C-alpha cells in the first residue's frame, strides 16, 4: 500500500505515542519540581548519631517517666499556657523552660 493511500486515522497513530510520552515527561518534570521545592522530609539532622545512642535515649526516657511529671499545653489567644505538674499533681517549683518556635518548611533563598 502506498503512503498516500493509507487512511488519515492510521497515519496519526504513531503521533499518539509521541504525544503520550511528551505529556508523561511534562508531568514528571512538574512532580520533580514540586518535590524539590517542598519539605525535605528529614525530622532530625543527626538521625544516625541518635540511632547509635538509642539505648542511652531509652534509659533517659525511662528516667523521665519515673519522675511522673505531667505536662499540659493550652492556647488562649495570644498566649500559650504550659503547666508542669509532679507525680503528686502539684505544680513544679523552680522549673525553667526554653522554647523555640521554628517553621518546618525550608527557607526560600
C-alpha positions as CSV (number, residue, x, y, z in Angstrom):
1,X,0.0,0.0,0.0
2,X,1.4,3.4,-0.9
3,X,1.8,6.1,1.8
4,X,-0.8,8.3,0.1
5,X,-3.4,5.6,0.2
6,X,-3.1,5.0,4.0
7,X,-6.2,6.4,5.7
8,X,-5.6,9.6,7.8
9,X,-6.7,7.8,11.0
10,X,-4.0,5.2,10.6
11,X,-1.3,7.8,9.7
12,X,-1.7,9.7,13.0
13,X,-1.5,6.6,15.3
14,X,2.3,7.0,15.8
15,X,1.7,10.6,16.9
16,X,-0.5,9.3,19.7
17,X,2.6,7.6,21.2
18,X,4.7,10.7,20.8
19,X,2.0,12.9,22.5
20,X,1.7,10.3,25.3
21,X,5.4,10.3,26.1
22,X,5.7,14.1,25.8
23,X,2.8,14.5,28.3
24,X,4.4,11.9,30.5
25,X,7.7,13.8,30.5
26,X,5.8,17.1,31.3
27,X,4.0,15.5,34.3
28,X,7.3,14.1,35.6
29,X,9.0,17.4,35.4
30,X,6.2,19.0,37.3
31,X,6.3,16.4,40.0
32,X,10.1,16.5,40.3
33,X,9.9,20.3,40.6
34,X,7.3,20.1,43.3
35,X,9.3,17.5,45.2
36,X,12.5,19.6,45.1
37,X,10.7,22.7,46.4
38,X,8.8,21.1,49.2
39,X,9.7,19.8,52.7
40,X,12.8,17.6,52.6
41,X,11.3,15.1,54.9
42,X,14.1,15.0,57.5
43,X,13.0,15.1,61.1
44,X,16.4,15.0,62.7
45,X,19.6,16.2,61.0
46,X,21.7,13.8,63.1
47,X,19.5,10.7,62.9
48,X,22.5,8.3,62.5
49,X,24.1,9.6,65.8
50,X,20.7,9.3,67.5
51,X,20.4,5.7,66.3
52,X,23.9,4.9,67.7
53,X,22.9,6.2,71.1
54,X,19.5,4.7,71.1
55,X,20.0,2.7,74.4
56,X,21.0,5.9,76.2
57,X,17.9,7.7,74.8
58,X,15.7,4.9,76.0
59,X,17.3,5.0,79.5
60,X,16.8,8.7,79.7
61,X,13.2,8.4,78.6
62,X,12.6,5.8,81.4
63,X,14.2,8.0,84.0
64,X,11.9,10.9,82.9
65,X,8.9,8.6,83.0
66,X,9.8,7.5,86.5
67,X,9.6,11.2,87.7
68,X,5.9,11.1,86.8
69,X,5.8,14.7,85.5
70,X,2.7,15.7,83.6
71,X,2.7,18.5,81.0
72,X,-0.4,20.2,79.6
73,X,-0.5,22.8,76.9
74,X,-3.3,25.2,76.4
75,X,-3.7,28.1,73.9
76,X,-5.7,31.2,74.9
77,X,-5.1,33.8,72.3
78,X,-2.4,35.3,72.2
79,X,-0.8,33.2,74.9
80,X,0.4,29.6,75.1
81,X,-0.1,28.2,78.6
82,X,2.2,25.4,79.7
83,X,1.5,23.6,83.0
84,X,4.1,21.3,84.6
85,X,3.0,19.1,87.5
86,X,4.8,16.5,89.5
87,X,3.9,12.9,90.5
88,X,1.5,14.2,93.2
89,X,-0.2,16.6,90.7
90,X,1.4,19.6,92.3
91,X,3.0,22.4,90.2
92,X,6.7,22.0,89.8
93,X,8.7,24.6,91.7
94,X,11.8,26.3,90.2
95,X,11.2,24.8,86.7
96,X,12.5,26.8,83.8
97,X,11.6,26.3,80.2
98,X,13.4,27.2,77.0
99,X,11.1,27.2,74.0
100,X,11.9,27.8,70.3
101,X,9.3,28.1,67.6
102,X,10.5,27.0,64.1
103,X,8.9,26.5,60.8
104,X,9.3,23.0,59.2
105,X,9.5,24.5,55.8
106,X,12.7,25.3,54.1
107,X,13.6,29.0,53.7
108,X,13.5,30.2,50.1
109,X,16.7,31.9,49.2
